[in-house]
């Protein structure tokens, strides 16, 4: 596969080679070449390319009037200085001389031409196709440069099949770290991956979530914009406007005017400009022309410190400029080296002799005209970039030092293949002026960024280092107090589509961007989690939240506790009732043979008292946290006990009516009732029917403890499920029918003998029973809170108390307070009086 690829590349190189060398003969400057034992190549933009659309391929002549690039010149001299220092060193590559071939790569064609020259064989100056590329030995061992990502990608693609090391000092695109495509590429400038992450952290630092994004049309700008958009949107930052400047853009043309209009309409205060220097200057000249002011401009490292941009007339009025810049470094002696070069006699350009291989991009007439008083000034941006080129030269030298075995003190000058040198460069780790030079697994340097801000003191420009960005992971450390913002009172400008919502208000997106939203309060029972500002989340079952809440609160668990004052009152009343029932049972047992007890039912009274006591005992199940036994027994036991009492009360009243009213009129029925023990049979059947209802209720609609969450948002109600079941309703209706029967029988006996006439008290007690339960169900229909079980118990207690008071208290009164009425004579007199009244009527 590698051989096939190499042959295809070789064929393309031959075609390109034939085209590239079809140029006219020209001159070359002697400063571009230096002989040596091992040669390096340097690709530098000594001149700027023309931004124009070409309709046919042609070789660009770099050495043109008005196109000199001061920045590229400093890079050029940094490499020359580095090679000179290494050749003069006795510690690094002793007795080995490095040479170089430097090329002016002002355009794509010049860059391809230089790369082909690098790959050519010494002597014949052509690229030879051979099966074994591992033994291919081109003119140079390694290449330093080029500057732009576009040129670096082209050069890396051409050099990779031959594994010629390529160390770029300025190509920062993340795509160049893909080793399957560019296995021989390294760099001494940080990867754009970290620059993009740093920019995103900077935007987040100041809360800027609504930004515009502008990039240049080269790979550096387009890939940077794409990476920044992906990372920014992933961190919740919205891109209000995004555009790419065409490479042929000019100030005032229709394309740039349209870009300025759309930039103004985007309403974003912050604009990130990810561009190379040339197009960045065109962009800011257009910004000044369009009078776009009051914004924050975030600069990529390619132009953040460039005098080419700060020299735009009127640029100090555009607002605040923050930027990411490569770490400030200094090449010791570079300024003096350039001054010495300017003073030296550089000689005239050499003509290209007929039949020789002259390069159209190894000439710089303007460089040769420099003097000590007229030469490019070395600024901070160029110095930092020059240091990266200088560092790349030393990285190659240290790799070659290890490869030649120079550590022993003497270097072996054997044949060296590029791939051998590449392996050693990967491993370098040395100090260069207190700076550690080494490469990570992606062949990127271990470095950092400075975060800078532009400062204007009148027309004079300078910059302030606010902090730094280190990795990995990427961390931002800046001093915000050093920034002079363009707004009033030095306030941090806002760049948001919508202002932050109040606490507990969710963001409802309006439009296409999630940064543009309306604020809507979270409803009751929901809260706004800071991890998701766009959706209110429901609270848990055991929690509650008011409207517009940021958190949930635990619900209060409520039940009728034993220690509450209401419980104490009810407990005391129920206990008193139980004691009265027990006392009455004892009293009746003591006076069992007296007429009052016999007329009340005799031994049947104990069943009635027992049933009331059972009902009273069941009321204790309403206190405390509901349990399964309490839920099973409290209502069912009460219903059964009250049924027995009502059955006895009904049959007792019915039996008195039969004795006094129907014994003579319907003797057959009376004798059948007495002989068949009608009273006991009725009580048994009635009680058995209620028992069957209760058992069915407990089996089919089993009352269980439950936690109720729906009725009150802030409370958890601990209760039993019996009130919602059909069994409870049936049991209650059955007792209601018995109450009506008892009421009817008692009312029919209103004219019985005085000692047997219980109509008034029993009727009153049953009416009170009805009122109690009507009051309870009315309360339950409008109130469903914590004290509903207390209301239920109060209704039950009222029923039991009214039953006991209406039936037993009058008899206890006679026994205790009127013993004279508890005699056989009194009862016989009462019956005789009743007989006379009936006879007279």
C-alpha positions in Angstrom: 0.0 0.0 0.0 2.8 2.4 0.9 4.7 1.6 -2.3 1.6 2.2 -4.4 1.0 5.5 -2.7 4.6 6.5 -3.1 4.5 5.8 -6.9 1.3 7.8 -7.3 2.8 10.7 -5.4 5.9 10.4 -7.4 4.0 10.7 -10.6 2.3 13.8 -9.3 5.6 15.3 -8.3 7.1 14.7 -11.7 4.2 16.5 -13.3 4.5 19.4 -10.8 8.2 19.4 -11.3 8.0 19.8 -15.0 5.5 22.7 -14.6 7.4 24.4 -11.8 10.7 24.5 -13.7 9.1 26.0 -16.8 9.8 29.5 -15.3 12.3 32.0 -16.7 15.8 32.3 -15.4 16.3 34.7 -12.5 18.8 35.8 -9.9 19.4 34.5 -6.4 20.7 36.0 -3.2 23.7 34.4 -1.6 22.1 34.7 1.9 19.6 32.0 1.0 22.1 29.1 0.9 24.9 27.9 3.1 26.9 24.7 2.4 27.4 22.2 5.1 27.7 18.5 6.0 24.0 18.2 6.5 21.5 20.6 4.9 18.2 22.0 6.3 15.6 23.8 4.4 13.7 26.9 5.6 10.4 28.1 4.1 9.6 31.7 5.1 7.2 34.3 3.7 9.7 37.1 3.0 7.1 38.6 0.7 3.3 38.7 0.7 1.3 37.0 -2.0 -1.2 38.9 -4.1 -4.8 38.4 -3.0 -6.4 37.9 -6.4 -8.4 35.3 -8.3 -6.3 33.3 -10.8 -7.8 31.7 -13.9 -4.7 29.6 -14.8 -1.8 28.2 -12.9 1.3 30.4 -12.8 4.5 30.7 -10.8 4.3 33.8 -8.5 7.4 36.0 -8.5 7.9 36.7 -4.8 10.5 39.5 -5.0 8.0 42.3 -6.1 8.0 45.9 -5.2 5.8 46.8 -2.1 5.3 43.2 -1.1 8.1 42.8 1.5 7.0 41.1 4.7 8.9 42.3 7.8 7.5 39.4 9.9 8.8 36.8 7.5 12.2 38.5 7.4 12.6 38.1 11.2 11.8 34.4 10.9 14.3 34.1 8.1 17.0 35.6 10.2 16.2 33.6 13.3 16.9 30.4 11.3 20.2 31.8 10.0 21.2 32.8 13.5 20.3 29.4 14.9 22.4 27.5 12.3 25.3 29.9 12.9 25.1 29.3 16.7 25.0 25.5 16.3 28.0 25.6 13.9 30.0 27.7 16.4 29.1 25.4 19.3 31.5 22.8 20.6 28.9 21.0 22.7 26.2 20.5 20.0 27.2 18.7 16.8 31.0 19.1 17.4 32.9 19.0 14.1 29.7 18.8 12.2 28.6 21.8 10.0 24.9 22.4 9.2 24.0 24.1 6.0 20.7 25.4 4.7 18.6 26.3 1.7 16.1 29.0 2.4 13.1 29.7 0.3 10.7 32.6 0.0 7.2 31.0 0.0 5.0 34.0 -0.8 2.4 31.9 -2.6 1.1 28.4 -3.1 3.1 27.9 -6.3 6.3 29.2 -4.6 5.6 26.8 -1.7 5.2 23.8 -4.0 8.3 24.8 -5.9 10.3 25.0 -2.7 9.0 21.6 -1.5 10.0 20.0 -4.8 13.5 21.5 -4.6 13.7 20.0 -1.0 12.8 16.6 -2.3 15.1 16.6 -5.3 18.3 14.5 -5.2 21.7 16.3 -5.0 23.3 16.8 -8.3 20.6 15.9 -10.9 18.0 18.0 -9.1 15.1 15.6 -9.8 12.9 13.4 -7.7 13.7 9.8 -8.4 11.0 7.1 -8.3 12.2 4.1 -6.4 10.6 1.2 -4.7 12.3 1.6 -1.3 11.7 5.1 0.0 13.4 4.3 3.3 16.7 4.7 1.4 15.8 7.8 -0.5 18.2 10.6 0.3 17.0 14.0 -0.8 19.0 17.3 -0.8 18.0 18.2 2.7 17.4 16.2 5.9 14.6 18.4 7.5 12.5 21.3 6.7 11.7 24.3 9.0 8.3 25.9 8.2 6.2 27.0 6.4 4.1 29.6 8.2 0.5 29.1 7.1 -1.6 26.1 7.6 -2.4 25.9 3.9 1.2 25.8 2.9 2.1 23.4 5.8 -0.6 21.0 4.8 0.7 20.9 1.1 4.3 20.5 2.1 3.5 17.9 4.8 1.5 15.9 2.3 4.4 15.9 -0.2 7.1 15.1 2.4 5.2 12.5 4.3 5.8 9.5 1.9 9.5 10.2 2.2 9.3 10.8 6.0 11.3 14.0 5.7 10.8 15.9 9.0 8.8 19.0 8.7 8.8 21.3 11.8 6.5 24.3 11.4 6.9 27.4 13.6 3.4 28.8 12.9 1.0 26.2 11.4 -1.3 25.6 14.3 -4.3 23.8 12.7 -5.5 20.7 14.6 -5.8 18.6 11.4 -2.0 18.6 11.0 -1.9 16.4 14.1 -3.5 13.5 12.3 -0.5 11.2 12.0 -2.0 8.9 9.4 -2.0 11.7 7.0 1.1 13.7 8.1 3.4 11.3 9.9 6.5 13.5 9.5 4.9 16.7 10.7 5.9 18.5 14.0 5.6 22.0 15.2 6.9 24.4 17.8 3.6 26.4 18.0 0.7 25.2 20.1 -2.1 23.2 18.5 -5.2 25.3 17.6 -7.2 22.8 19.7 -5.8 24.5 22.8 -6.3 27.9 21.3 -10.0 27.2 20.7 -10.5 25.8 24.2 -8.8 28.9 25.6 -11.1 31.2 23.7 -14.2 29.3 24.9 -13.0 29.6 28.5 -12.4 33.3 27.9 -16.0 33.7 26.6 -17.3 31.7 29.6 -15.2 33.7 32.0 -17.1 36.9 31.2 -20.5 35.3 30.5 -20.5 36.1 26.8 -23.0 33.6 25.2 -24.1 35.6 22.1 -21.1 36.1 19.8 -20.2 36.7 16.1 -17.6 34.6 14.5 -15.5 35.7 11.5 -12.7 33.7 9.9 -10.3 33.9 6.9 -10.8 31.7 3.9 -7.6 29.7 4.4 -7.4 26.5 6.3 -6.3 28.3 9.5 -9.4 30.4 9.5 -12.0 27.9 8.3 -10.9 25.1 10.5 -10.5 27.4 13.5 -14.0 28.8 13.0 -15.4 25.3 12.7 -13.7 24.1 15.8 -14.6 27.2 17.8 -18.3 26.9 16.7 -18.4 23.2 17.7 -16.8 23.8 21.1 -18.7 27.0 21.9 -22.1 25.6 21.1 -21.2 22.5 23.2 -20.7 24.9 26.1 -23.9 26.8 25.7 -22.6 29.7 23.6 -24.6 30.7 20.6 -23.3 32.0 17.3 -25.3 35.0 16.3 -23.5 35.5 13.1 -20.7 33.5 11.3 -18.9 34.4 8.0 -15.7 33.6 6.1 -13.8 36.4 4.4 -12.8 35.4 0.8 -9.1 35.5 0.1 -9.7 38.2 -2.6 -11.5 40.5 -0.2 -10.8 44.2 -0.4 -11.8 47.2 1.7 -15.0 48.7 0.4 -16.0 45.9 -1.9 -19.5 44.6 -1.9 -18.6 41.4 -0.1 -17.0 43.2 2.9 -19.8 45.8 3.0 -22.4 43.0 3.2 -20.3 41.4 6.0 -20.2 44.6 8.0 -24.0 45.2 7.6 -24.7 41.7 8.9 -22.2 42.0 11.7 -24.0 45.2 12.9 -27.4 43.5 12.6 -26.3 40.5 14.7 -26.5 42.6 17.9 -23.6 40.6 19.4 -21.1 42.7 21.4 -18.4 40.1 21.1 -16.8 39.3 17.8 -14.2 36.5 17.5 -11.9 37.0 14.5 -10.0 33.8 13.6 -7.9 34.9 10.7 -4.4 35.4 9.3 -2.8 38.8 9.4 -3.5 39.8 5.8 -7.2 39.3 5.8 -7.4 40.5 9.4 -6.1 43.9 8.2 -8.7 44.0 5.4 -11.4 43.2 7.9 -10.5 45.9 10.4 -10.0 48.5 7.8 -13.6 47.6 6.8 -14.7 47.8 10.4 -13.3 51.3 10.8 -14.8 52.3 7.5 -18.3 51.0 8.6 -17.8 52.7 12.1 -18.5 49.5 14.0 -17.6 50.6 17.5 -18.4 49.6 21.1 -17.6 45.9 20.6 -15.2 43.4 22.2 -12.9 41.8 19.6 -11.3 38.5 20.4 -8.1 37.9 18.5 -6.6 34.6 17.4 -2.8 34.2 17.9 -2.1 34.9 14.2 -2.9 38.7 14.6 -3.3 39.4 18.3 0.1 41.2 18.5 0.6 42.1 14.9 1.7 45.7 14.2 0.3 45.0 10.7 -3.2 45.2 12.3 -2.6 47.9 15.0 -1.4 50.2 12.3 -4.8 50.4 10.7 -5.8 54.1 10.9 -8.6 54.7 13.5 -8.5 51.1 14.9 -8.2 52.5 18.4 -11.9 53.5 18.3 -13.4 50.1 17.6 -13.6 49.0 21.2 -11.8 46.5 23.4 -9.4 44.0 21.9 -8.6 40.8 23.8 -6.5 38.1 22.3 -4.7 34.8 22.6 -1.0 35.1 21.9 1.8 32.6 21.9 4.0 32.9 24.9 6.4 35.8 24.8 9.9 34.5 24.1 13.1 36.2 23.1 15.8 35.0 20.7 19.0 36.1 22.4 21.2 38.1 20.0 18.6 38.2 17.1 18.4 42.0 17.1 22.2 42.3 17.1 22.4 39.7 14.4 20.0 41.6 12.2 21.9 44.8 12.8 25.1 43.1 11.8 23.4 41.8 8.7 22.2 45.2 7.7 25.7 46.7 8.1 27.5 43.9 6.3 28.4 43.9 2.6 25.8 41.4 1.2 27.0 41.4 -2.3 24.9 41.6 -5.5 22.4 39.0 -6.5 24.0 36.1 -8.5 22.7 35.7 -12.0 21.3 32.4 -13.1 23.7 30.8 -15.4 22.5 29.0 -18.4 21.7 25.3 -17.7 21.7 25.8 -13.9 18.7 25.3 -11.5 17.8 28.7 -10.3 14.9 29.3 -8.0 12.6 32.3 -8.5 12.0 32.4 -4.7 15.6 32.8 -3.3 15.9 36.5 -3.9 15.2 39.5 -1.7 16.6 42.8 -3.2 15.0 44.8 -0.3 16.9 42.8 2.2 20.2 43.6 0.6 19.4 47.3 0.7 19.0 47.4 4.5 21.3 49.6 6.5 21.8 50.2 10.2 19.4 53.2 10.0 16.8 51.5 7.6 15.9 48.1 8.7 12.7 46.3 10.0 12.0 46.8 13.7 11.8 43.6 15.8 8.5 43.7 17.6 7.1 41.3 20.3 4.9 39.3 17.9 7.7 38.7 15.4 10.2 37.9 18.2 7.9 35.2 19.7 7.3 33.7 16.2 11.0 33.9 15.5 11.7 32.0 18.7 9.6 29.2 17.4 11.6 29.0 14.2 14.8 29.2 16.2 13.6 26.4 18.5 12.7 24.2 15.5 16.3 24.5 14.2 17.7 23.5 17.6 15.2 20.5 17.8 16.6 19.2 14.5 20.2 19.8 15.7 19.6 17.8 18.9 17.9 15.0 17.0 20.9 14.8 14.6 23.2 15.1 17.6 21.7 11.9 19.0 21.6 10.2 15.7 25.3 10.8 14.9 26.3 9.6 18.4 27.8 12.9 19.3 27.2 12.3 23.0 30.5 10.4 23.1 32.4 13.6 22.0 32.9 12.8 18.4 30.2 12.6 15.7 30.1 9.9 13.1 29.5 11.5 9.7 27.7 8.6 7.9 24.8 8.8 5.6 21.7 9.8 7.3 18.2 9.2 6.0 15.3 11.5 6.8 13.3 8.9 8.6 16.2 8.1 11.0 16.4 11.8 11.9 12.6 11.9 12.4 12.7 9.2 15.0 15.3 11.1 17.0 13.5 14.4 16.8 10.4 12.7 18.3 12.5 12.0 21.4 14.3 15.3 22.0 14.1 16.8 25.4 16.5 19.7 26.1 16.6 23.2 27.6 16.9 26.1 25.3 17.4 29.4 27.3 15.5 27.9 30.3 12.7 26.7 28.0 12.1 22.9 27.8 11.8 21.8 24.2 10.1 18.4 23.7 7.1 17.0 21.8 4.0 15.2 23.1 2.3 12.2 21.5 0.7 14.4 18.8 4.1 16.0 18.0 3.0 19.3 19.5 5.2 21.3 21.9 4.6 21.6 25.6 3.8 25.3 25.8 1.2 27.8 26.8 -0.6 30.9 25.7 -0.7 34.5 27.0 -4.0 36.3 27.3 -3.4 39.9 26.2 -5.4 43.1 25.9 -4.6 46.1 23.7 -3.8 49.3 25.4 -3.9 52.7 23.7 -2.1 55.7 25.1 -3.3 58.3 22.6 -2.1 57.1 19.2 0.6 54.8 20.7 -0.3 51.1 21.0 0.9 48.6 23.5 -0.5 45.4 25.0 -1.0 44.1 28.6 -0.5 40.5 29.5 -3.6 39.6 31.5 -2.7 36.0 32.4 -2.1 32.7 30.7 -3.6 29.5 29.5 -2.0 26.2 30.3 -2.9 22.6 29.5 -3.7 19.8 29.8 -6.5 20.1 30.8 -6.8 23.7 29.6 -7.0 26.1 32.5 -7.4 29.9 32.3 -5.8 32.3 34.8 -6.3 36.0 34.2 -6.3 39.2 36.2 -9.5 41.0 35.1 -8.6 44.2 36.9 -5.9 44.9 34.3 -8.5 45.3 31.5 -9.6 48.7 30.4 -13.0 48.2 29.0 -14.4 50.6 26.4 -17.7 51.2 28.2 -18.7 53.5 31.0 -17.3 52.9 34.5 -15.0 50.2 33.1 -17.9 47.7 33.3 -17.6 44.3 31.6 -19.7 44.5 28.4 -22.6 42.1 28.1 -23.0 40.0 25.1 -26.2 37.9 25.5 -29.3 37.4 23.5 -31.5 37.3 26.6 -30.7 38.3 30.1 -30.5 35.6 32.8 -33.8 34.6 34.3 -34.6 35.1 38.0 -34.1 32.1 40.3 -36.7 29.5 39.7 -37.6 30.7 36.2 -37.0 28.4 33.3 -35.8 29.5 29.9 -38.4 29.0 27.1 -36.5 29.2 23.8 -37.8 31.7 21.2 -36.4 31.2 17.7 -33.5 29.0 16.6 -30.9 29.8 19.3 -31.2 28.4 22.8 -29.6 31.7 24.1 -32.7 33.6 23.1 -35.5 32.8 25.5 -38.3 34.1 27.7 -38.4 33.5 31.4 -41.3 31.5 32.8 -41.6 30.6 36.5 -41.5 26.9 37.4 -44.9 25.6 38.6 -45.6 24.4 42.1 -44.2 21.0 42.7 -41.3 21.6 40.2 -37.9 23.2 40.5 -35.2 24.5 38.3 -31.9 22.6 38.4 -28.9 24.7 37.5 -27.7 21.9 35.3 -30.7 22.3 33.0 -32.0 25.9 32.8 -34.5 25.1 30.1 -36.7 22.5 31.8 -38.4 22.5 35.2 -37.9 19.2 36.9 -40.6 17.6 39.1 -39.9 17.1 42.8 -39.8 13.7 44.2 -42.8 12.1 45.9 -41.5 13.0 49.3 -40.7 16.6 48.3 -42.6 19.9 47.4 -41.7 23.2 45.9 -43.5 26.5 45.6 -43.9 28.3 42.3 -40.6 29.7 41.0 -38.3 27.5 43.2 -34.7 26.4 42.6 -34.9 23.5 45.0 -37.4 21.1 46.6 -38.2 20.8 50.2 -39.0 17.7 52.2 -42.8 17.3 52.8 -44.0 17.2 56.4 -45.2 13.7 57.3 -48.5 14.1 59.2 -50.7 11.8 61.1 -52.7 12.0 64.3 -49.9 11.6 66.8 -50.4 10.5 70.4 -48.7 13.6 71.9 -50.9 16.2 70.2 -53.4 18.2 72.3 -56.3 17.1 70.1 -55.3 13.5 70.7 -55.1 14.0 74.4 -58.7 15.3 74.5 -60.0 12.5 72.4 -58.0 9.9 74.3 -59.3 11.2 77.6 -62.9 11.2 76.3 -62.6 7.7 74.9 -61.0 6.4 78.1 -63.7 8.0 80.2 -66.3 6.2 78.0 -64.5 2.9 78.5 -64.4 3.3 82.2 -68.1 4.2 82.2 -68.9 1.1 80.2 -66.9 -1.1 82.6 -68.5 0.6 85.6 -72.0 0.2 84.2 -71.3 -3.5 83.5 -70.2 -3.9 87.1 -73.2 -2.0 88.3 -75.6 -4.1 86.2 -73.9 -7.3 87.3 -74.4 -6.3 91.0 -78.1 -5.4 90.4 -78.7 -8.1 87.8 -82.0 -9.3 89.4 -83.5 -5.9 89.9 -86.4 -4.8 87.8 -84.5 -2.1 86.1 -81.8 -4.4 84.8 -84.3 -7.1 83.9 -86.4 -4.5 82.0 -83.3 -3.2 80.2 -82.6 -6.7 78.8 -81.0 -8.6 81.6 -78.0 -10.4 80.4 -78.4 -8.9 76.9 -77.1 -5.7 78.5 -73.7 -7.2 78.9 -73.6 -8.0 75.2 -74.6 -4.4 74.4 -72.0 -3.0 76.8 -69.3 -5.3 75.4 -70.1 -4.3 71.8 -69.8 -0.6 72.8 -66.5 -1.3 74.6 -65.2 -3.1 71.5 -66.2 -0.1 69.4 -64.5 2.2 71.9 -61.4 0.1 71.9 -61.2 0.3 68.1 -60.9 4.1 68.3 -57.4 3.8 69.7 -56.3 2.7 66.2 -56.8 6.2 64.9 -53.8 7.5 66.9 -50.1 7.2 65.9 -48.6 6.2 62.6 -51.0 3.8 60.8 -50.0 0.2 60.8 -51.5 -2.8 59.1 -53.2 -4.2 62.2 -54.6 -0.8 63.1 -55.9 -0.3 59.6 -57.5 -3.8 59.5 -59.3 -3.5 62.9 -60.2 0.1 63.6 -63.1 0.6 61.2 -64.2 -3.0 60.9 -64.2 -3.6 64.7 -66.1 -0.4 65.3 -68.7 -1.2 62.6 -69.2 -4.8 64.0 -69.4 -3.6 67.6 -71.9 -0.8 66.8 -73.9 -3.3 64.7 -74.3 -5.6 67.7 -75.3 -2.7 69.9 -77.9 -1.5 67.4 -79.2 -5.0 66.8 -79.7 -5.4 70.6 -81.3 -2.0 70.8 -83.6 -2.7 67.9 -84.7 -6.1 69.1 -85.1 -4.8 72.7 -87.5 -2.1 71.5 -89.3 -4.5 69.1 -89.7 -7.0 71.9 -91.3 -4.5 74.3 -93.8 -3.5 71.5 -94.7 -7.1 70.9 -95.3 -7.8 74.7 -97.4 -4.7 75.4 -99.2 -4.3 72.1 -99.3 -7.5 70.1 -99.3 -10.3 72.7 -103.1 -10.2 73.0 -103.8 -9.1 69.5 -101.6 -11.6 67.7 -100.9 -14.3 70.3 -99.7 -16.8 67.6 -96.8 -14.5 66.5 -96.0 -13.6 70.1 -95.7 -17.3 71.1 -93.7 -18.1 68.0 -91.3 -15.2 68.8 -90.9 -16.4 72.4 -90.6 -20.1 71.7 -88.0 -19.6 68.9 -85.9 -17.1 70.8 -86.6 -14.4 68.2 -84.6 -11.8 70.0 -81.4 -13.8 70.2 -81.9 -15.1 66.7 -82.3 -11.6 65.3 -79.1 -10.4 67.0 -77.2 -13.3 65.7 -78.4 -13.0 62.1 -77.9 -9.2 62.1 -74.5 -9.4 63.6 -73.5 -12.3 61.2 -74.6 -10.2 58.3 -72.3 -7.3 59.3 -69.5 -9.8 60.1 -69.8 -11.2 56.6 -69.7 -7.6 55.2 -66.6 -6.8 57.2 -64.8 -10.0 56.3 -65.5 -9.4 52.6 -64.3 -5.8 53.1 -61.1 -7.0 54.7 -60.4 -9.6 52.1 -61.4 -7.8 48.9 -60.8 -4.2 49.8 -58.1 -4.7 52.4 -57.4 -1.5 54.4 -53.7 -0.8 54.3 -51.4 1.9 55.5 -50.7 4.4 52.7 -48.8 7.6 52.1 -51.1 10.2 50.4 -49.4 12.9 48.3 -52.1 14.4 46.1 -54.3 16.4 48.5 -51.7 18.7 50.0 -48.5 19.7 48.1 -46.5 20.2 51.3 -47.7 17.2 53.3 -47.5 13.5 53.2 -50.6 12.1 54.8 -50.2 8.8 56.6 -53.6 7.1 56.6 -55.5 3.9 55.9 -57.2 3.1 52.6 -60.6 2.1 54.1 -62.4 5.3 53.4 -62.1 4.8 49.6 -63.4 1.2 49.6 -66.9 -0.2 48.9 -66.6 -2.3 52.0 -66.6 0.7 54.2 -69.6 2.2 52.5 -71.6 -1.1 52.8 -70.7 -1.5 56.5 -71.8 2.1 57.2 -75.0 1.8 55.2 -75.8 -1.4 57.1 -75.4 0.4 60.4 -77.5 3.2 59.0 -80.4 0.8 58.3 -80.1 -0.7 61.8 -80.2 2.8 63.3 -83.3 3.7 61.3 -84.9 0.4 62.5 -84.0 1.1 66.1 -85.3 4.6 65.8 -88.6 3.4 64.4 -89.1 0.7 67.0 -88.2 3.2 69.8 -90.6 5.7 68.4 -93.5 3.1 68.2 -92.9 2.4 72.0 -93.4 6.0 73.0 -96.7 5.2 74.9 -95.4 2.1 76.8 -95.4 2.0 80.6 -93.1 4.7 82.0 -90.5 2.2 83.3 -90.4 0.5 79.9 -90.7 3.7 77.8 -87.2 4.4 76.3 -88.5 6.3 73.3 -87.3 9.7 74.3 -83.7 8.9 75.3 -83.1 6.3 72.6 -84.7 8.5 69.9 -82.5 11.4 71.0 -79.3 9.3 71.0 -80.0 7.9 67.5 -80.7 11.4 66.2 -77.4 12.5 67.7 -75.8 9.5 66.0 -77.2 10.6 62.6 -76.1 14.2 63.2 -72.6 13.1 64.1 -72.1 11.1 60.9 -73.7 13.7 58.7 -71.3 16.3 60.3 -68.4 14.0 59.6 -69.1 13.4 56.0 -69.8 17.1 55.4 -66.4 17.9 57.0 -64.7 15.2 54.9 -66.2 16.7 51.7 -64.6 20.1 52.4 -61.6 19.2 54.5 -59.1 16.4 53.8 -56.2 17.2 56.1 -54.3 16.0 59.0 -57.2 16.1 61.5 -59.7 14.1 59.4 -58.9 10.9 61.3 -59.7 12.9 64.5 -63.0 14.0 63.0 -63.7 10.3 62.1 -62.9 9.2 65.6 -65.1 12.0 67.1 -68.0 10.9 65.0 -67.5 7.3 66.2 -67.1 8.4 69.8 -70.2 10.5 69.6 -72.2 7.5 68.3 -70.9 5.3 71.0 -71.5 7.9 73.7 -75.0 8.8 72.5 -75.9 5.1 72.4 -74.5 4.5 75.9 -76.0 7.8 77.3 -79.5 7.3 75.7 -79.9 3.7 76.8 -77.8 3.0 79.9 -77.4 6.3 81.7 -81.1 6.6 82.7 -81.1 3.1 84.1 -77.9 3.9 86.0 -79.5 7.0 87.4 -82.5 4.9 88.7 -80.2 2.3 90.3 -77.9 4.8 91.9 -80.1 7.8 92.6 -83.7 6.5 92.7 -83.6 3.1 94.3 -87.3 3.5 95.2 -88.1 3.2 91.5 -86.1 0.0 91.2 -88.8 -2.2 92.9 -91.3 -4.8 91.7 -94.2 -2.8 93.2 -93.3 0.3 91.3 -93.0 -1.6 88.0 -96.4 -3.4 88.6 -98.1 -0.1 89.4 -96.7 1.3 86.2 -98.1 -1.7 84.2 -101.5 -1.3 85.9 -101.6 2.3 85.0 -100.7 1.5 81.4 -103.5 -1.1 81.4 -106.1 1.3 82.7 -105.2 3.9 80.1 -105.4 1.4 77.3 -108.8 0.1 78.7 -110.2 3.6 78.9 -109.2 4.3 75.2 
